[in-house]
Amino acid sequence: MSGTMFCYQAAAWSIASMVTALIFMPKFREMNFTSIYEYLEKRFDQSVRTCASVTFSVYMFIYMALVLYAPSLALSQTTGLNKWLSVVSIGVVCTFYSSVGGMKAIIWTDVLQALVMYVGVLVVIIQGLILVGGFKRAFSIASQGDRIEFDNVSFDPRTRHTIWSILIGNSFNALLTYGFNQMQ
């Protein structure tokens, strides 16, 4: 819906990954820190560390609520199960396999989830191309709708997606995730 400018996100993620790997992680290791919170305490004081920790915890509670609610809603819609019963059952199942299987169970769940997502996306792309009539027809339709765009270098802040907004904005967003998020 918003054009092909999102292809630049891959470059932004690469930039963030390199900055994290080459700058932040070596610095954390050199200072013998296991988290950004230790750095904040050493650099500032305990109150800054506590404030950052509480903020992150609130963020994670909201995130986990969404992560539990979205698949519960899908399960509820496809099976007819009450959505709150779905939320509780998914939460109990995930808590159970995480506590019994530990990190190994979580990693294998992530692998399975990634496989399901990749296969799902591949099936959707193939089915979409079959319905539309192939790559050539799909790109023709996208081109007619002005959705093929790779060279928007405008500095106008009202422009939805530019190389600059995606490269810079998504680099900082990915840096936040890869460089400072305790989950990562």
C-alpha positions as CSV (number, residue, x, y, z in Angstrom):
1,M,0.0,0.0,0.0
2,S,2.9,2.4,0.7
3,G,5.3,1.6,-2.2
4,T,8.6,-0.1,-2.5
5,M,10.6,2.3,-0.4
6,F,10.4,-0.2,2.5
7,C,13.1,-2.2,0.7
8,Y,15.5,0.2,2.4
9,Q,14.6,-1.2,5.8
10,A,17.0,-4.1,5.1
11,A,19.8,-1.6,4.7
12,A,18.7,0.2,7.9
13,W,18.7,-3.1,9.9
14,S,22.1,-3.9,8.5
15,I,23.4,-0.5,9.6
16,A,22.0,-1.0,13.1
17,S,23.4,-4.5,13.3
18,M,26.9,-3.3,12.3
19,V,26.8,-0.4,14.7
20,T,25.7,-2.7,17.5
21,A,28.3,-5.4,16.7
22,L,31.2,-3.0,16.1
23,I,30.5,-0.3,18.7
24,F,28.1,-1.1,21.4
25,M,28.7,-4.8,22.2
26,P,32.5,-4.4,22.3
27,K,32.1,-1.4,24.6
28,F,29.7,-3.4,26.9
29,R,32.1,-6.3,27.0
30,E,35.1,-4.0,27.7
31,M,33.2,-2.5,30.6
32,N,32.1,-6.0,31.7
33,F,28.4,-5.0,31.6
34,T,25.6,-7.5,30.9
35,S,22.9,-4.8,30.2
36,I,22.4,-1.2,29.4
37,Y,21.0,-0.8,32.9
38,E,24.4,-1.4,34.5
39,Y,25.9,1.2,32.2
40,L,23.2,3.7,33.2
41,E,23.9,3.1,36.9
42,K,27.6,3.6,36.4
43,R,27.3,6.6,34.1
44,F,24.5,8.3,36.1
45,D,23.1,6.7,39.3
46,Q,20.7,4.1,40.7
47,S,17.6,6.3,40.1
48,V,18.3,6.5,36.3
49,R,18.8,2.7,36.2
50,T,15.5,2.2,38.1
51,C,13.6,4.6,35.9
52,A,14.9,2.9,32.7
53,S,14.1,-0.5,34.2
54,V,10.6,0.5,35.2
55,T,9.9,2.1,31.8
56,F,11.2,-1.0,30.0
57,S,9.0,-3.3,32.3
58,V,5.9,-1.3,31.5
59,Y,6.7,-1.4,27.8
60,M,7.2,-5.2,28.0
61,F,3.9,-5.7,29.8
62,I,2.1,-3.8,27.0
63,Y,4.1,-5.7,24.4
64,M,3.3,-9.1,26.0
65,A,-0.4,-8.2,26.2
66,L,-0.4,-7.6,22.5
67,V,1.7,-10.7,21.8
68,L,-0.8,-12.8,23.7
69,Y,-4.0,-11.1,22.5
70,A,-3.3,-11.2,18.7
71,P,-2.9,-15.0,18.4
72,S,-5.7,-15.5,21.0
73,L,-8.0,-13.4,18.8
74,A,-7.1,-15.5,15.8
75,L,-7.6,-18.7,17.7
76,S,-10.9,-17.5,19.0
77,Q,-12.1,-16.5,15.5
78,T,-11.1,-19.8,13.9
79,T,-12.3,-22.2,16.6
80,G,-15.1,-20.3,18.3
81,L,-13.3,-20.5,21.6
82,N,-13.9,-17.6,24.0
83,K,-11.2,-15.0,23.4
84,W,-10.3,-14.6,27.1
85,L,-10.1,-18.4,27.5
86,S,-7.8,-18.3,24.5
87,V,-5.6,-15.7,26.1
88,V,-5.3,-17.7,29.3
89,S,-4.7,-21.0,27.5
90,I,-2.0,-19.6,25.3
91,G,-0.4,-17.9,28.3
92,V,-0.5,-21.2,30.3
93,V,0.9,-23.3,27.5
94,C,3.7,-20.8,26.7
95,T,4.6,-20.5,30.4
96,F,4.6,-24.3,30.8
97,Y,6.9,-25.1,27.9
98,S,9.2,-22.2,28.7
99,S,9.6,-23.3,32.3
100,V,9.9,-27.0,31.6
101,G,12.0,-26.8,28.4
102,G,14.0,-23.7,29.2
103,M,15.9,-21.7,26.6
104,K,16.1,-24.8,24.3
105,A,12.2,-24.9,24.1
106,I,12.1,-21.2,23.4
107,I,14.6,-21.4,20.7
108,W,12.9,-24.3,19.0
109,T,9.6,-22.5,19.3
110,D,11.1,-19.5,17.6
111,V,12.5,-21.7,14.8
112,L,9.1,-23.3,14.3
113,Q,7.4,-19.9,14.3
114,A,9.8,-18.5,11.8
115,L,9.3,-21.6,9.5
116,V,5.5,-21.2,9.7
117,M,5.8,-17.4,9.0
118,Y,8.1,-17.9,6.0
119,V,5.9,-20.7,4.5
120,G,2.8,-18.6,5.1
121,V,4.3,-15.6,3.3
122,L,5.5,-17.8,0.5
123,V,2.0,-19.4,0.1
124,V,0.4,-15.9,0.1
125,I,2.8,-14.6,-2.5
126,I,2.4,-17.6,-4.7
127,Q,-1.4,-17.6,-4.4
128,G,-1.5,-13.8,-5.0
129,L,0.7,-14.2,-8.1
130,I,-1.6,-16.9,-9.4
131,L,-4.7,-14.8,-8.9
132,V,-3.2,-11.7,-10.4
133,G,-1.6,-13.5,-13.4
134,G,2.1,-13.5,-12.6
135,F,5.0,-11.2,-11.8
136,K,4.7,-9.1,-14.9
137,R,1.0,-8.4,-14.2
138,A,1.6,-7.7,-10.5
139,F,4.3,-5.2,-11.3
140,S,2.2,-3.6,-14.0
141,I,-0.7,-3.1,-11.5
142,A,1.7,-1.7,-8.9
143,S,3.3,0.6,-11.4
144,Q,-0.1,1.9,-12.5
145,G,-0.9,2.6,-8.8
146,D,2.4,4.5,-8.4
147,R,3.7,2.0,-5.9
148,I,7.0,1.3,-7.6
149,E,9.4,3.8,-6.2
150,F,13.0,3.4,-5.2
151,D,14.4,6.9,-5.6
152,N,12.5,9.3,-3.3
153,V,15.2,11.5,-1.8
154,S,12.9,14.4,-0.9
155,F,13.7,16.4,2.3
156,D,10.0,17.4,2.6
157,P,8.8,16.2,6.1
158,R,5.3,15.7,4.7
159,T,6.5,13.0,2.3
160,R,5.4,9.6,3.7
161,H,8.5,7.5,2.9
162,T,11.9,8.8,1.6
163,I,15.3,7.1,1.6
164,W,16.3,9.4,4.5
165,S,13.3,8.8,6.7
166,I,13.5,5.0,6.2
167,L,17.3,4.7,6.5
168,I,17.7,7.1,9.4
169,G,14.5,6.4,11.3
170,N,14.6,2.6,10.9
171,S,18.3,2.5,11.7
172,F,17.6,4.2,15.1
173,N,14.6,2.0,15.7
174,A,16.6,-1.2,14.9
175,L,19.5,0.1,17.0
176,L,17.2,0.5,19.9
177,T,16.1,-3.1,19.5
178,Y,19.5,-4.7,18.7
179,G,21.7,-2.5,20.8
180,F,19.7,-1.8,24.0
181,N,16.7,-4.0,24.3
182,Q,17.2,-6.4,27.1
183,M,15.2,-9.1,25.4
184,Q,17.6,-9.2,22.5
